[in-house]
Amino acid sequence: MKILIAPNSFKECANSVEVAKILNWHLKKFHRYEIDLLPLSDGGDGFLQVCKNVFDLELKRFKTPCVYNSGDKFVPVGYSQKDKSVYIEVSDAIGIKNIPPEFRNPLQYNSKPSGVLLEKIYKQKNKNDFSVKKITIGIGGTGTSDLGLGACAVFGLKFIDAQGGSLDVIPGNFSRVKRIILPSRLNMSIELVLDVLINPIGKNGTTYLFAEQKGVKKNELACLESGVKNILNILNKDFGLNLKDEKIGAGGALGVGLSLLANTKIKTSTDFIMKELKLKEKIKKADLVLTGEGNFDRQSMFNKATGIVLNEAILQKKNIVLIAGSADKNILKKLNYDVKVIELGKLFSSREESINKFKEGLEKAAQIIAG
């Protein structure tokens, strides 16, 4: 039997590369399967490791500030000498995974660390051992919701209030801004891999869909949304930049700021996974498609890696196994297809135990698949 193992990352447990390797190890213990590994990322957690595997990247590390305190950290990026390209997983710099739950307060933080990272890359872009023509950024899993303007502040963006004074470039000040000084632009192309295509504002925009899970309190959402509208109105009125209807709301609408910094091109996670990672061809060769993620829910089918695999595998009428910590059965019913589901959370006495023992859970899943 030919098995394609194509998981997304399991948040709070392991990235997709680790998950694929663990499943491969245990499945091969039970049977002589022919296995093809295709760990996936839709731009969020695990993006850099996936790109490193596929594009044979050299890892380099750059020192950046932490998101939530005055410390520093080293952020890895992938570099292709052949293509003169840099790959960044933005969540490594400003990800919610880097912010302890008790410190999550997006109204007071910004994306400055990602701006510092870009500045350091840009300053070295013409060096012989680090010539850079393009930067590809996986946008997802951020702990910020500042429209990427904190990154722009590194390149000169400023907020001006009604009295002509400067304001810190944080979402908590969005509503007080009367004028914006734009950043210097970079002579470089930036490609954004987006896990979801949503607007920066609106009921189905970045604030109401994602800000709360990053730490914004429910009673603060309307204030944040109002502030975002204020910023977008100023950009439109003063500079003719109509960004409110652009599908760049992923990652706290980081694409808004990046579009102010450089020429940006959007690549959907579907395009990245189907074309760059060649998912369609790999599914075609498989008898069984095995995918999964930590929590399979409504968002999983919005251009997320697991949903992309399911849609393509169903289209090709393949046998499918979905492994997840938990899975929303109502979403699975809507697929109208026989997908075998293994919920790791049900193999243990509690969610916490399933997370702490996720390697054991994946071994149990492999045993179930092997029969």
N, C-alpha and C positions, 0 to 999 in steps of 0.2 A: 504493500500500500504506500502511495506517495502522499505525504502530509506536508502542508504548508503551515508553518507556525508564524503567524503575523499579528502579534499583540501590540496594543498601545501600552503606555506606562501604567503601572498600578500605583497611584498616588499614595504616599505615606509608606510604601513598601520598596518598590524597585522600578528602575526604568525599563523600557521595553527590551533593550539588549539583554539585560540580566534575566528578565522573565523568559525570553525565548531560549536562552542557554540552559536555564534550569529545566524547562519542559523538555527540551531536546535530550538532555542527560537522562532524565527519568524514563522517557518513552523508549529510548534505545535500550534500557535495561530490560524492558518487558518484551519487546519484539524487535525484529530486524526491519524496522521501518526505513523507507527512503525519505529523508526529511530535508526540507528546504527552509532555512531561517530567513525571515524578513521582518525584523523588529521595526515598528513604525513610530512616527511622530507626526502630529498635525500642526506642529509649530511650538507646542508647549514642552512640558517636561520630557527629557530624553532626546530632544531634537539634535543636539550636538553629537551625542553618541551614535545616533542613527546615521547622520551625515558622515561622521568619521569612518564608519564601517563601509558605507556605500562609495564614498568619494576618496577614500584612502588619504585622509587629512593628517597633517602634522599639528599637534596641539601646542599652542603658545598660551602664556598666562600674563595677564595685565592686572596691576594693582588698581583697585577702585575703592571709593567709599562704600560703607554699608548703607543700607536704605534707612534703618531706623535708629542708628546711634552714630557716634563719632569715630567708630572704628574703621578699619580697612579690611579688605579681603582680596584674594587673587581670583580673577575670573578667567576661565579657559575659553579660548576661541579656536576654531579649526582653520587651518590654512592649506590651500592647494597651490603648490608651486607651479604646477602645470597650467592651471587655469587662472592664476593670479587672483584667486578669490578667497574671501574670508567668510566663515560661517559662525554666526553667533546665536546662542540660545539665550534670549533676553532674560529669561527667568533665572539664569545663573547670576545675573547682576542685580535684578530687582524683583525676583520671584517671591511669591508668598511663602514658598518653602524655606526661605531664608529668614523669615520674620516669625519669632515665637508668637503664639496666639495672644498672649497678654500684651504684646506691643503693637498689634495690628491697628493702625489708625491712619488710613489713607488720606484723610483731610489734611494731615500735617506732614506727610511725606511726599516726595516727588521722584522722578525718574533720573535724577542727576547722575547716579552711578553709571547708567547706560550712556549718558552723554560724555562722561569722563572716558569711558571705554572707547567710544567712537573717536574722541579727540586723540587718544594715544595711538590708535590704529592709523588715523589720518596723517599724523605727524611722521609716521614711518613708511607711508605708502609708496615712496619712491626709492627706498633702500633696496640694494641688490638682492638681499636675502629675504625681502618682505615686500616685493612689489605687488600692489593691490589695485585691481581694476574694478572690482565689484564686491559689495558686501551683501550677504544674504542673512536675514534676521528671522528667526522663528519667533513669532509673536504669540505668546500665550503663557498662562500661569503667573502673571505679574501680581505683585502685591500693591501696586499703585493704580491710581485712577486720575491722572493729572494731564491727560491728552498728550503726553510726551513733552510737555513744555519745560519740565525740569531738566530734561536732556538738552533742550534748546538754550537754557540759561547758561550752560557751559560755553556756548558760542555767541553769547551776547544778548539773548532775549531778556527783556525787562518788563515788569508790570509797573504802571504808573497810576496812582490814585487820584482822587478829585482835587487834592491840594498840590499835586505835582511831585509828591514823594514816591519813593520806590517801595514796592511790596515784595515780600518773599514769594517766590514762584511755587505756591502750593495751592491745592484745591480749596483750602479754607479761606483763601483770599480772592477766589474767582469773582465773587459778586461785587467786590470793592474796586475792581479794575476799571479804569476809564480809558486808558490808552496802553498800547503795547508797542514796544520797540522790537522789531524782528531780529532774529539772529543772522550772523554771517552764513552764507551758503557754502556748502562743500562741493568741490569739483569732483564728484564721485556718484556712481549709480548705487542705489540701495534697493534690494528686492525684499519685499515683506511676505513671508509665508504666514497666512492668517488661518487660525483654526475655526473662526466663525466670521460670517459676513453680516455685520450689524451696523446700524447707524450710531453716531456718537450720542444722539439724543432721542427721546421718545420712549413710550412704554416698553418697546422692545429694543431699546438702545442699551448702551454700555452701563449706565448708572443703575437702571432698574433691574437689569438682568444679572449683573455681576458685582456691583459695588458692595452689597451687603455681605457677601461671602468673603470679601477682603477685609471686612472689619468696620465698614460704615454702618452706623446704627440706622434702624428703620426710620426713626423720626428725623434723620439727617439727609435722607435721600432727596427729598424735594428741594432742599437748600443746595445740595450739590448739583442737581439737575439745572436749577436756576442759574448757578454760577457757570456751568458749562455753556448754557445758552448765551450768557453774557459774553464769554470769550469768543464764541463762534460768531456772534453778531458784530463784535469789534473787528474781527478778521475780515468779515464780509464787507462791512461799511467802510473801513479805512484802507483795505488792501485789495478788495474785490475777490477775496478767497471764499467761495461758497462751499464749505466743507460739511454742512449739517446733513446732507443727503448722501455723502460718500460712505461706502461700506467699510469704514476703517475704525470701527468701534472696539475691535478686539484688543486685549491687553491694556485695558483702561484707555482705549483710543490713542495708543502710542503713535499710530500712523499719522495723526493730525500734526504732531510736532515734527516727526521725521520728514513729512512732506514740506515743512518750512525749511528744513536743513538741506535737502538734496532732491534730485530727481528720483522719485520712488516708483516702483512697479509692484503691483499686487499679484501675488501668486496664491491661489486658493490651496488649502490643504489637499483638496481632491486632485488638483493638477499636479501638485508636488508628489503625492503618493502614487497616482496613476502613471504619470509620465517619467518623473525622475527615478522613482523606486520600482517602476515597471510592474505594478501590482497585477494588472490584467493578465499579462503573459504568465506570471507565476501561478495565479489561480487556475489558469487554463491547464497547466501541467499537473495539478493536484487532484487526488481522489477525495481528500478530506482537508477542509480549511479550518484551522484552529485560530481563533482570535480572542480578544478579551481586554478588560481594563478593570480598575478598582471598583468603579461604580457605574453600572450601565443604566442610564435614565434618558429622559427626553432630550437632553443636550447631546447625547451620544450620536444622534442621527442628524445633527446640524453640522455637517462637514467635519465631524470628528473621525479620527482614524478607524475606530471600531465600526462606526456606521458605514464608512466608505467600503470597508472589507465586506461587511454583511450585504450591502447593496449589490456589489459586484459578484460575490459568490452566489447570491440568490439568482441574479441574472444569468449566471452560467450553470445554475441548477446543481450546485455542488453539495455534498454533505458538509454540515457546518457544526462546530462545537464552539460555544461561547463560554469562556471562563471569566467570572467576575466575583468581586467580593460580595456584591449584591446586584440584583437585576430587577428592573421594573417589568413585571410580566405583561402589563397593559401595553407597553411599547412593543414587546415581542409579538403580542397577538396581532398588532397592526401590520406586522411584516407579512402575515398570511403565508408563512413558510415554516417547515419543521426544522427549527433550530434547537439542537440539544444544549441545555443550559446547565452549567455546574457552578453553583454559588458557594464560594469558599466560606462565607460567613456561616452557612448552615452545617459546615463540617466541624465547627468548634462551638464551645459553650457561649462565646461572646464575640462581639466585633473586635474588641481589643485583642483577644487571644488570636483571632484570625489574622490580624495585622502583624502581631509579634511573631507568629509562627507561619508566615506566608510561604516560606520555602517548603515547609511540611505540607501546607495546603496545596501547593502546586504539585507536589509528589502524589498526594491523594487524587488530584484531578487526573494526573497521568495514568494512575491505576484504573480509574473509572473508564477512561478512554480506551485503554488497552483491553478492558473487559476482564 
